[in-house]
Amino acid sequence: MELTHEQRLEFLKSYNDLRNILQTLWECQDLWMSDLRKLEDLQSTMHRTLKFVPQTDDDGRSMHYSDWVLAGEKEIEDA
C-alpha cells in the first residue's frame, strides 16, 4: 500500500498531536476535551486511509463494538 504525500502529512500531523496528548497525560495526569477531538480525528484518519472496517455478524450486520479488520479480509480469529 502506498500513501500519497498529502496522506503522509495528515498522519504526521496526527502523530504530533498524539505525542502532545500523551505528554500532557503523563505530565498532568489530565486530558483536555480538545485532545479527545484530536484522538477521534486520528481514529477517523486511520479508518479512512488504511481502509479499516467493522466485522460483520452472520447476517451481515456491522459489529462496531468488535475489533475492526482490514477491508476485503475475513474476520480475525481469536488466537
PDB file with one MODEL, atoms N, CA, C and O in Angstrom:
MODEL        1
ATOM      1  N   MET A   1       0.844  -1.173   0.000  1.00  0.00           N
ATOM      2  CA  MET A   1       0.000   0.000   0.000  1.00  0.00           C
ATOM      3  C   MET A   1       0.887   1.233   0.000  1.00  0.00           C
ATOM      4  O   MET A   1       1.833   1.336   0.780  1.00  0.00           O
ATOM      5  N   GLU A   2       0.573   2.144  -0.866  1.00  0.00           N
ATOM      6  CA  GLU A   2       1.315   3.391  -0.933  1.00  0.00           C
ATOM      7  C   GLU A   2       0.448   4.541  -0.466  1.00  0.00           C
ATOM      8  O   GLU A   2      -0.738   4.617  -0.785  1.00  0.00           O
ATOM      9  N   LEU A   3       1.056   5.428   0.290  1.00  0.00           N
ATOM     10  CA  LEU A   3       0.362   6.627   0.755  1.00  0.00           C
ATOM     11  C   LEU A   3       0.815   7.812  -0.083  1.00  0.00           C
ATOM     12  O   LEU A   3       1.972   7.898  -0.494  1.00  0.00           O
ATOM     13  N   THR A   4      -0.115   8.718  -0.327  1.00  0.00           N
ATOM     14  CA  THR A   4       0.249   9.944  -1.025  1.00  0.00           C
ATOM     15  C   THR A   4       0.993  10.864  -0.064  1.00  0.00           C
ATOM     16  O   THR A   4       0.989  10.652   1.149  1.00  0.00           O
ATOM     17  N   HIS A   5       1.623  11.875  -0.616  1.00  0.00           N
ATOM     18  CA  HIS A   5       2.332  12.856   0.215  1.00  0.00           C
ATOM     19  C   HIS A   5       1.348  13.549   1.164  1.00  0.00           C
ATOM     20  O   HIS A   5       1.667  13.791   2.328  1.00  0.00           O
ATOM     21  N   GLU A   6       0.163  13.862   0.664  1.00  0.00           N
ATOM     22  CA  GLU A   6      -0.853  14.523   1.486  1.00  0.00           C
ATOM     23  C   GLU A   6      -1.288  13.622   2.644  1.00  0.00           C
ATOM     24  O   GLU A   6      -1.477  14.096   3.764  1.00  0.00           O
ATOM     25  N   GLN A   7      -1.445  12.326   2.374  1.00  0.00           N
ATOM     26  CA  GLN A   7      -1.815  11.387   3.433  1.00  0.00           C
ATOM     27  C   GLN A   7      -0.701  11.281   4.475  1.00  0.00           C
ATOM     28  O   GLN A   7      -0.970  11.232   5.675  1.00  0.00           O
ATOM     29  N   ARG A   8       0.531  11.246   4.017  1.00  0.00           N
ATOM     30  CA  ARG A   8       1.665  11.196   4.952  1.00  0.00           C
ATOM     31  C   ARG A   8       1.694  12.438   5.836  1.00  0.00           C
ATOM     32  O   ARG A   8       1.952  12.344   7.036  1.00  0.00           O
ATOM     33  N   LEU A   9       1.430  13.599   5.245  1.00  0.00           N
ATOM     34  CA  LEU A   9       1.392  14.841   6.024  1.00  0.00           C
ATOM     35  C   LEU A   9       0.255  14.810   7.032  1.00  0.00           C
ATOM     36  O   LEU A   9       0.411  15.298   8.151  1.00  0.00           O
ATOM     37  N   GLU A  10      -0.888  14.244   6.654  1.00  0.00           N
ATOM     38  CA  GLU A  10      -2.020  14.125   7.567  1.00  0.00           C
ATOM     39  C   GLU A  10      -1.656  13.215   8.747  1.00  0.00           C
ATOM     40  O   GLU A  10      -1.980  13.522   9.894  1.00  0.00           O
ATOM     41  N   PHE A  11      -0.980  12.092   8.460  1.00  0.00           N
ATOM     42  CA  PHE A  11      -0.534  11.206   9.528  1.00  0.00           C
ATOM     43  C   PHE A  11       0.524  11.879  10.399  1.00  0.00           C
ATOM     44  O   PHE A  11       0.528  11.691  11.616  1.00  0.00           O
ATOM     45  N   LEU A  12       1.408  12.651   9.803  1.00  0.00           N
ATOM     46  CA  LEU A  12       2.427  13.360  10.576  1.00  0.00           C
ATOM     47  C   LEU A  12       1.778  14.336  11.548  1.00  0.00           C
ATOM     48  O   LEU A  12       2.185  14.415  12.707  1.00  0.00           O
ATOM     49  N   LYS A  13       0.773  15.080  11.091  1.00  0.00           N
ATOM     50  CA  LYS A  13       0.066  15.998  11.984  1.00  0.00           C
ATOM     51  C   LYS A  13      -0.594  15.217  13.113  1.00  0.00           C
ATOM     52  O   LYS A  13      -0.498  15.605  14.278  1.00  0.00           O
ATOM     53  N   SER A  14      -1.259  14.125  12.775  1.00  0.00           N
ATOM     54  CA  SER A  14      -1.909  13.306  13.788  1.00  0.00           C
ATOM     55  C   SER A  14      -0.903  12.714  14.763  1.00  0.00           C
ATOM     56  O   SER A  14      -1.161  12.650  15.965  1.00  0.00           O
ATOM     57  N   TYR A  15       0.238  12.281  14.249  1.00  0.00           N
ATOM     58  CA  TYR A  15       1.287  11.721  15.105  1.00  0.00           C
ATOM     59  C   TYR A  15       1.777  12.759  16.106  1.00  0.00           C
ATOM     60  O   TYR A  15       1.943  12.455  17.287  1.00  0.00           O
ATOM     61  N   ASN A  16       2.004  13.969  15.643  1.00  0.00           N
ATOM     62  CA  ASN A  16       2.468  15.030  16.543  1.00  0.00           C
ATOM     63  C   ASN A  16       1.388  15.394  17.560  1.00  0.00           C
ATOM     64  O   ASN A  16       1.699  15.666  18.720  1.00  0.00           O
ATOM     65  N   ASP A  17       0.126  15.401  17.138  1.00  0.00           N
ATOM     66  CA  ASP A  17      -0.972  15.623  18.087  1.00  0.00           C
ATOM     67  C   ASP A  17      -0.985  14.524  19.144  1.00  0.00           C
ATOM     68  O   ASP A  17      -1.128  14.803  20.335  1.00  0.00           O
ATOM     69  N   LEU A  18      -0.835  13.278  18.709  1.00  0.00           N
ATOM     70  CA  LEU A  18      -0.821  12.154  19.636  1.00  0.00           C
ATOM     71  C   LEU A  18       0.339  12.263  20.626  1.00  0.00           C
ATOM     72  O   LEU A  18       0.156  12.006  21.816  1.00  0.00           O
ATOM     73  N   ARG A  19       1.507  12.632  20.163  1.00  0.00           N
ATOM     74  CA  ARG A  19       2.657  12.823  21.055  1.00  0.00           C
ATOM     75  C   ARG A  19       2.358  13.881  22.116  1.00  0.00           C
ATOM     76  O   ARG A  19       2.665  13.695  23.294  1.00  0.00           O
ATOM     77  N   ASN A  20       1.758  14.988  21.688  1.00  0.00           N
ATOM     78  CA  ASN A  20       1.442  16.064  22.628  1.00  0.00           C
ATOM     79  C   ASN A  20       0.384  15.622  23.645  1.00  0.00           C
ATOM     80  O   ASN A  20       0.483  15.949  24.827  1.00  0.00           O
ATOM     81  N   ILE A  21      -0.609  14.893  23.191  1.00  0.00           N
ATOM     82  CA  ILE A  21      -1.656  14.399  24.089  1.00  0.00           C
ATOM     83  C   ILE A  21      -1.048  13.472  25.133  1.00  0.00           C
ATOM     84  O   ILE A  21      -1.325  13.610  26.325  1.00  0.00           O
ATOM     85  N   LEU A  22      -0.217  12.524  24.690  1.00  0.00           N
ATOM     86  CA  LEU A  22       0.416  11.594  25.620  1.00  0.00           C
ATOM     87  C   LEU A  22       1.331  12.312  26.606  1.00  0.00           C
ATOM     88  O   LEU A  22       1.391  11.945  27.779  1.00  0.00           O
ATOM     89  N   GLN A  23       2.032  13.318  26.138  1.00  0.00           N
ATOM     90  CA  GLN A  23       2.895  14.094  27.033  1.00  0.00           C
ATOM     91  C   GLN A  23       2.062  14.788  28.107  1.00  0.00           C
ATOM     92  O   GLN A  23       2.438  14.789  29.279  1.00  0.00           O
ATOM     93  N   THR A  24       0.941  15.375  27.717  1.00  0.00           N
ATOM     94  CA  THR A  24       0.053  16.020  28.688  1.00  0.00           C
ATOM     95  C   THR A  24      -0.469  15.005  29.703  1.00  0.00           C
ATOM     96  O   THR A  24      -0.498  15.267  30.905  1.00  0.00           O
ATOM     97  N   LEU A  25      -0.883  13.835  29.195  1.00  0.00           N
ATOM     98  CA  LEU A  25      -1.381  12.793  30.099  1.00  0.00           C
ATOM     99  C   LEU A  25      -0.334  12.398  31.134  1.00  0.00           C
ATOM    100  O   LEU A  25      -0.646  12.271  32.318  1.00  0.00           O
ATOM    101  N   TRP A  26       0.896  12.207  30.697  1.00  0.00           N
ATOM    102  CA  TRP A  26       1.948  11.791  31.625  1.00  0.00           C
ATOM    103  C   TRP A  26       2.324  12.900  32.599  1.00  0.00           C
ATOM    104  O   TRP A  26       2.537  12.642  33.784  1.00  0.00           O
ATOM    105  N   GLU A  27       2.406  14.122  32.110  1.00  0.00           N
ATOM    106  CA  GLU A  27       2.850  15.223  32.962  1.00  0.00           C
ATOM    107  C   GLU A  27       1.761  15.691  33.923  1.00  0.00           C
ATOM    108  O   GLU A  27       2.030  15.938  35.099  1.00  0.00           O
ATOM    109  N   CYS A  28       0.549  15.813  33.430  1.00  0.00           N
ATOM    110  CA  CYS A  28      -0.532  16.399  34.232  1.00  0.00           C
ATOM    111  C   CYS A  28      -1.521  15.373  34.758  1.00  0.00           C
ATOM    112  O   CYS A  28      -2.316  15.668  35.651  1.00  0.00           O
ATOM    113  N   GLN A  29      -1.473  14.195  34.216  1.00  0.00           N
ATOM    114  CA  GLN A  29      -2.471  13.174  34.508  1.00  0.00           C
ATOM    115  C   GLN A  29      -3.869  13.758  34.331  1.00  0.00           C
ATOM    116  O   GLN A  29      -4.760  13.588  35.163  1.00  0.00           O
ATOM    117  N   ASP A  30      -4.012  14.451  33.212  1.00  0.00           N
ATOM    118  CA  ASP A  30      -5.278  15.081  32.864  1.00  0.00           C
ATOM    119  C   ASP A  30      -5.412  15.045  31.348  1.00  0.00           C
ATOM    120  O   ASP A  30      -4.432  14.835  30.633  1.00  0.00           O
ATOM    121  N   LEU A  31      -6.625  15.249  30.867  1.00  0.00           N
ATOM    122  CA  LEU A  31      -6.892  15.213  29.438  1.00  0.00           C
ATOM    123  C   LEU A  31      -7.786  16.385  29.075  1.00  0.00           C
ATOM    124  O   LEU A  31      -8.821  16.604  29.704  1.00  0.00           O
ATOM    125  N   TRP A  32      -7.385  17.133  28.065  1.00  0.00           N
ATOM    126  CA  TRP A  32      -8.182  18.248  27.580  1.00  0.00           C
ATOM    127  C   TRP A  32      -9.274  17.721  26.660  1.00  0.00           C
ATOM    128  O   TRP A  32      -9.064  16.736  25.952  1.00  0.00           O
ATOM    129  N   MET A  33     -10.427  18.358  26.662  1.00  0.00           N
ATOM    130  CA  MET A  33     -11.512  17.946  25.776  1.00  0.00           C
ATOM    131  C   MET A  33     -11.087  18.073  24.313  1.00  0.00           C
ATOM    132  O   MET A  33     -11.506  17.268  23.481  1.00  0.00           O
ATOM    133  N   SER A  34     -10.277  19.053  23.993  1.00  0.00           N
ATOM    134  CA  SER A  34      -9.793  19.206  22.615  1.00  0.00           C
ATOM    135  C   SER A  34      -8.911  18.021  22.219  1.00  0.00           C
ATOM    136  O   SER A  34      -8.838  17.666  21.043  1.00  0.00           O
ATOM    137  N   ASP A  35      -8.238  17.407  23.205  1.00  0.00           N
ATOM    138  CA  ASP A  35      -7.438  16.218  22.915  1.00  0.00           C
ATOM    139  C   ASP A  35      -8.323  15.045  22.513  1.00  0.00           C
ATOM    140  O   ASP A  35      -7.939  14.241  21.663  1.00  0.00           O
ATOM    141  N   LEU A  36      -9.498  14.940  23.114  1.00  0.00           N
ATOM    142  CA  LEU A  36     -10.430  13.889  22.724  1.00  0.00           C
ATOM    143  C   LEU A  36     -10.829  14.038  21.255  1.00  0.00           C
ATOM    144  O   LEU A  36     -10.916  13.052  20.523  1.00  0.00           O
ATOM    145  N   ARG A  37     -11.067  15.269  20.840  1.00  0.00           N
ATOM    146  CA  ARG A  37     -11.406  15.525  19.436  1.00  0.00           C
ATOM    147  C   ARG A  37     -10.257  15.119  18.532  1.00  0.00           C
ATOM    148  O   ARG A  37     -10.473  14.510  17.484  1.00  0.00           O
ATOM    149  N   LYS A  38      -9.023  15.454  18.934  1.00  0.00           N
ATOM    150  CA  LYS A  38      -7.855  15.090  18.129  1.00  0.00           C
ATOM    151  C   LYS A  38      -7.704  13.575  18.036  1.00  0.00           C
ATOM    152  O   LYS A  38      -7.356  13.054  16.976  1.00  0.00           O
ATOM    153  N   LEU A  39      -7.961  12.861  19.132  1.00  0.00           N
ATOM    154  CA  LEU A  39      -7.890  11.401  19.105  1.00  0.00           C
ATOM    155  C   LEU A  39      -8.952  10.825  18.172  1.00  0.00           C
ATOM    156  O   LEU A  39      -8.688   9.878  17.431  1.00  0.00           O
ATOM    157  N   GLU A  40     -10.139  11.395  18.210  1.00  0.00           N
ATOM    158  CA  GLU A  40     -11.209  10.949  17.320  1.00  0.00           C
ATOM    159  C   GLU A  40     -10.858  11.232  15.863  1.00  0.00           C
ATOM    160  O   GLU A  40     -11.149  10.420  14.985  1.00  0.00           O
ATOM    161  N   ASP A  41     -10.232  12.385  15.601  1.00  0.00           N
ATOM    162  CA  ASP A  41      -9.783  12.710  14.242  1.00  0.00           C
ATOM    163  C   ASP A  41      -8.738  11.703  13.762  1.00  0.00           C
ATOM    164  O   ASP A  41      -8.769  11.286  12.604  1.00  0.00           O
ATOM    165  N   LEU A  42      -7.813  11.309  14.644  1.00  0.00           N
ATOM    166  CA  LEU A  42      -6.802  10.324  14.282  1.00  0.00           C
ATOM    167  C   LEU A  42      -7.459   8.984  13.958  1.00  0.00           C
ATOM    168  O   LEU A  42      -7.092   8.333  12.979  1.00  0.00           O
ATOM    169  N   GLN A  43      -8.419   8.574  14.767  1.00  0.00           N
ATOM    170  CA  GLN A  43      -9.137   7.325  14.507  1.00  0.00           C
ATOM    171  C   GLN A  43      -9.816   7.386  13.133  1.00  0.00           C
ATOM    172  O   GLN A  43      -9.767   6.421  12.370  1.00  0.00           O
ATOM    173  N   SER A  44     -10.439   8.503  12.828  1.00  0.00           N
ATOM    174  CA  SER A  44     -11.119   8.666  11.546  1.00  0.00           C
ATOM    175  C   SER A  44     -10.125   8.636  10.385  1.00  0.00           C
ATOM    176  O   SER A  44     -10.400   8.023   9.353  1.00  0.00           O
ATOM    177  N   THR A  45      -8.992   9.282  10.542  1.00  0.00           N
ATOM    178  CA  THR A  45      -7.957   9.284   9.505  1.00  0.00           C
ATOM    179  C   THR A  45      -7.467   7.867   9.234  1.00  0.00           C
ATOM    180  O   THR A  45      -7.321   7.465   8.080  1.00  0.00           O
ATOM    181  N   MET A  46      -7.214   7.116  10.292  1.00  0.00           N
ATOM    182  CA  MET A  46      -6.742   5.747  10.136  1.00  0.00           C
ATOM    183  C   MET A  46      -7.813   4.883   9.467  1.00  0.00           C
ATOM    184  O   MET A  46      -7.507   4.101   8.568  1.00  0.00           O
ATOM    185  N   HIS A  47      -9.048   5.021   9.897  1.00  0.00           N
ATOM    186  CA  HIS A  47     -10.172   4.255   9.333  1.00  0.00           C
ATOM    187  C   HIS A  47     -10.299   4.520   7.835  1.00  0.00           C
ATOM    188  O   HIS A  47     -10.426   3.588   7.041  1.00  0.00           O
ATOM    189  N   ARG A  48     -10.265   5.778   7.461  1.00  0.00           N
ATOM    190  CA  ARG A  48     -10.475   6.171   6.072  1.00  0.00           C
ATOM    191  C   ARG A  48      -9.280   5.805   5.190  1.00  0.00           C
ATOM    192  O   ARG A  48      -9.454   5.201   4.131  1.00  0.00           O
ATOM    193  N   THR A  49      -8.090   6.161   5.612  1.00  0.00           N
ATOM    194  CA  THR A  49      -6.903   5.988   4.778  1.00  0.00           C
ATOM    195  C   THR A  49      -6.447   4.534   4.703  1.00  0.00           C
ATOM    196  O   THR A  49      -6.063   4.056   3.635  1.00  0.00           O
ATOM    197  N   LEU A  50      -6.488   3.837   5.822  1.00  0.00           N
ATOM    198  CA  LEU A  50      -5.984   2.469   5.873  1.00  0.00           C
ATOM    199  C   LEU A  50      -7.074   1.432   5.614  1.00  0.00           C
ATOM    200  O   LEU A  50      -6.821   0.228   5.643  1.00  0.00           O
ATOM    201  N   LYS A  51      -8.299   1.921   5.357  1.00  0.00           N
ATOM    202  CA  LYS A  51      -9.433   1.066   4.997  1.00  0.00           C
ATOM    203  C   LYS A  51      -9.730   0.002   6.057  1.00  0.00           C
ATOM    204  O   LYS A  51      -9.780  -1.193   5.767  1.00  0.00           O
ATOM    205  N   PHE A  52      -9.925   0.470   7.290  1.00  0.00           N
ATOM    206  CA  PHE A  52     -10.366  -0.398   8.375  1.00  0.00           C
ATOM    207  C   PHE A  52     -11.891  -0.432   8.355  1.00  0.00           C
ATOM    208  O   PHE A  52     -12.533   0.596   8.139  1.00  0.00           O
ATOM    209  N   VAL A  53     -12.469  -1.605   8.579  1.00  0.00           N
ATOM    210  CA  VAL A  53     -13.927  -1.751   8.576  1.00  0.00           C
ATOM    211  C   VAL A  53     -14.353  -2.599   9.771  1.00  0.00           C
ATOM    212  O   VAL A  53     -13.569  -3.408  10.266  1.00  0.00           O
ATOM    213  N   PRO A  54     -15.590  -2.420  10.238  1.00  0.00           N
ATOM    214  CA  PRO A  54     -16.065  -3.266  11.333  1.00  0.00           C
ATOM    215  C   PRO A  54     -16.303  -4.685  10.826  1.00  0.00           C
ATOM    216  O   PRO A  54     -16.614  -4.901   9.655  1.00  0.00           O
ATOM    217  N   GLN A  55     -16.151  -5.643  11.735  1.00  0.00           N
ATOM    218  CA  GLN A  55     -16.506  -7.017  11.402  1.00  0.00           C
ATOM    219  C   GLN A  55     -18.016  -7.088  11.226  1.00  0.00           C
ATOM    220  O   GLN A  55     -18.742  -6.210  11.693  1.00  0.00           O
ATOM    221  N   THR A  56     -18.483  -8.123  10.558  1.00  0.00           N
ATOM    222  CA  THR A  56     -19.922  -8.312  10.391  1.00  0.00           C
ATOM    223  C   THR A  56     -20.342  -9.641  11.003  1.00  0.00           C
ATOM    224  O   THR A  56     -19.561 -10.591  11.062  1.00  0.00           O
ATOM    225  N   ASP A  57     -21.583  -9.689  11.455  1.00  0.00           N
ATOM    226  CA  ASP A  57     -22.099 -10.940  12.011  1.00  0.00           C
ATOM    227  C   ASP A  57     -22.591 -11.832  10.875  1.00  0.00           C
ATOM    228  O   ASP A  57     -22.452 -11.482   9.703  1.00  0.00           O
ATOM    229  N   ASP A  58     -23.157 -12.964  11.216  1.00  0.00           N
ATOM    230  CA  ASP A  58     -23.609 -13.927  10.214  1.00  0.00           C
ATOM    231  C   ASP A  58     -24.704 -13.375   9.304  1.00  0.00           C
ATOM    232  O   ASP A  58     -24.903 -13.870   8.195  1.00  0.00           O
ATOM    233  N   ASP A  59     -25.414 -12.351   9.776  1.00  0.00           N
ATOM    234  CA  ASP A  59     -26.468 -11.735   8.975  1.00  0.00           C
ATOM    235  C   ASP A  59     -25.977 -10.524   8.193  1.00  0.00           C
ATOM    236  O   ASP A  59     -26.769  -9.847   7.537  1.00  0.00           O
ATOM    237  N   GLY A  60     -24.664 -10.243   8.256  1.00  0.00           N
ATOM    238  CA  GLY A  60     -24.093  -9.120   7.511  1.00  0.00           C
ATOM    239  C   GLY A  60     -24.191  -7.776   8.199  1.00  0.00           C
ATOM    240  O   GLY A  60     -23.893  -6.748   7.590  1.00  0.00           O
ATOM    241  N   ARG A  61     -24.606  -7.763   9.470  1.00  0.00           N
ATOM    242  CA  ARG A  61     -24.711  -6.505  10.220  1.00  0.00           C
ATOM    243  C   ARG A  61     -23.353  -6.148  10.809  1.00  0.00           C
ATOM    244  O   ARG A  61     -22.625  -7.017  11.288  1.00  0.00           O
ATOM    245  N   SER A  62     -23.021  -4.871  10.770  1.00  0.00           N
ATOM    246  CA  SER A  62     -21.752  -4.395  11.326  1.00  0.00           C
ATOM    247  C   SER A  62     -21.716  -4.553  12.831  1.00  0.00           C
ATOM    248  O   SER A  62     -22.691  -4.263  13.523  1.00  0.00           O
ATOM    249  N   MET A  63     -20.578  -5.019  13.333  1.00  0.00           N
ATOM    250  CA  MET A  63     -20.372  -5.157  14.780  1.00  0.00           C
ATOM    251  C   MET A  63     -19.325  -4.117  15.193  1.00  0.00           C
ATOM    252  O   MET A  63     -18.150  -4.442  15.365  1.00  0.00           O
ATOM    253  N   HIS A  64     -19.763  -2.871  15.348  1.00  0.00           N
ATOM    254  CA  HIS A  64     -18.851  -1.773  15.643  1.00  0.00           C
ATOM    255  C   HIS A  64     -18.140  -1.933  16.982  1.00  0.00           C
ATOM    256  O   HIS A  64     -17.086  -1.333  17.193  1.00  0.00           O
ATOM    257  N   TYR A  65     -18.696  -2.729  17.885  1.00  0.00           N
ATOM    258  CA  TYR A  65     -18.116  -2.930  19.207  1.00  0.00           C
ATOM    259  C   TYR A  65     -16.961  -3.926  19.180  1.00  0.00           C
ATOM    260  O   TYR A  65     -16.195  -3.999  20.141  1.00  0.00           O
ATOM    261  N   SER A  66     -16.818  -4.693  18.099  1.00  0.00           N
ATOM    262  CA  SER A  66     -15.730  -5.673  17.976  1.00  0.00           C
ATOM    263  C   SER A  66     -14.501  -5.010  17.373  1.00  0.00           C
ATOM    264  O   SER A  66     -14.572  -3.897  16.850  1.00  0.00           O
ATOM    265  N   ASP A  67     -13.365  -5.713  17.453  1.00  0.00           N
ATOM    266  CA  ASP A  67     -12.168  -5.222  16.780  1.00  0.00           C
ATOM    267  C   ASP A  67     -12.449  -5.089  15.290  1.00  0.00           C
ATOM    268  O   ASP A  67     -13.125  -5.936  14.706  1.00  0.00           O
ATOM    269  N   TRP A  68     -11.938  -4.042  14.680  1.00  0.00           N
ATOM    270  CA  TRP A  68     -12.134  -3.843  13.252  1.00  0.00           C
ATOM    271  C   TRP A  68     -11.084  -4.636  12.494  1.00  0.00           C
ATOM    272  O   TRP A  68     -10.080  -5.059  13.066  1.00  0.00           O
ATOM    273  N   VAL A  69     -11.320  -4.833  11.209  1.00  0.00           N
ATOM    274  CA  VAL A  69     -10.442  -5.629  10.353  1.00  0.00           C
ATOM    275  C   VAL A  69     -10.120  -4.832   9.095  1.00  0.00           C
ATOM    276  O   VAL A  69     -10.675  -3.758   8.862  1.00  0.00           O
ATOM    277  N   LEU A  70      -9.216  -5.376   8.292  1.00  0.00           N
ATOM    278  CA  LEU A  70      -8.891  -4.741   7.023  1.00  0.00           C
ATOM    279  C   LEU A  70     -10.010  -5.005   6.025  1.00  0.00           C
ATOM    280  O   LEU A  70     -10.543  -6.113   5.963  1.00  0.00           O
ATOM    281  N   ALA A  71     -10.365  -3.993   5.248  1.00  0.00           N
ATOM    282  CA  ALA A  71     -11.406  -4.156   4.236  1.00  0.00           C
ATOM    283  C   ALA A  71     -10.999  -5.263   3.273  1.00  0.00           C
ATOM    284  O   ALA A  71      -9.844  -5.339   2.853  1.00  0.00           O
ATOM    285  N   GLY A  72     -11.953  -6.120   2.929  1.00  0.00           N
ATOM    286  CA  GLY A  72     -11.681  -7.181   1.985  1.00  0.00           C
ATOM    287  C   GLY A  72     -11.119  -8.445   2.581  1.00  0.00           C
ATOM    288  O   GLY A  72     -10.868  -9.408   1.857  1.00  0.00           O
ATOM    289  N   GLU A  73     -10.913  -8.469   3.891  1.00  0.00           N
ATOM    290  CA  GLU A  73     -10.391  -9.665   4.536  1.00  0.00           C
ATOM    291  C   GLU A  73     -11.437 -10.228   5.491  1.00  0.00           C
ATOM    292  O   GLU A  73     -12.300  -9.504   5.989  1.00  0.00           O
ATOM    293  N   LYS A  74     -11.344 -11.511   5.733  1.00  0.00           N
ATOM    294  CA  LYS A  74     -12.247 -12.171   6.681  1.00  0.00           C
ATOM    295  C   LYS A  74     -11.953 -11.697   8.086  1.00  0.00           C
ATOM    296  O   LYS A  74     -10.912 -11.096   8.352  1.00  0.00           O
ATOM    297  N   GLU A  75     -12.897 -11.979   8.993  1.00  0.00           N
ATOM    298  CA  GLU A  75     -12.714 -11.620  10.406  1.00  0.00           C
ATOM    299  C   GLU A  75     -11.442 -12.251  10.943  1.00  0.00           C
ATOM    300  O   GLU A  75     -11.057 -13.345  10.531  1.00  0.00           O
ATOM    301  N   ILE A  76     -10.804 -11.565  11.851  1.00  0.00           N
ATOM    302  CA  ILE A  76      -9.611 -12.088  12.506  1.00  0.00           C
ATOM    303  C   ILE A  76     -10.062 -13.031  13.610  1.00  0.00           C
ATOM    304  O   ILE A  76     -10.809 -12.636  14.506  1.00  0.00           O
ATOM    305  N   GLU A  77      -9.615 -14.256  13.546  1.00  0.00           N
ATOM    306  CA  GLU A  77      -9.964 -15.235  14.574  1.00  0.00           C
ATOM    307  C   GLU A  77      -9.145 -14.991  15.836  1.00  0.00           C
ATOM    308  O   GLU A  77      -7.966 -14.644  15.759  1.00  0.00           O
ATOM    309  N   ASP A  78      -9.762 -15.171  16.985  1.00  0.00           N
ATOM    310  CA  ASP A  78      -9.029 -15.058  18.247  1.00  0.00           C
ATOM    311  C   ASP A  78      -7.997 -16.156  18.315  1.00  0.00           C
ATOM    312  O   ASP A  78      -8.278 -17.304  17.972  1.00  0.00           O
ATOM    313  N   ALA A  79      -6.798 -15.807  18.758  1.00  0.00           N
ATOM    314  CA  ALA A  79      -5.713 -16.806  18.859  1.00  0.00           C
ATOM    315  C   ALA A  79      -5.860 -17.626  20.120  1.00  0.00           C
ATOM    316  O   ALA A  79      -5.046 -18.512  20.379  1.00  0.00           O
TER     317      ALA A  79
ENDMDL
END
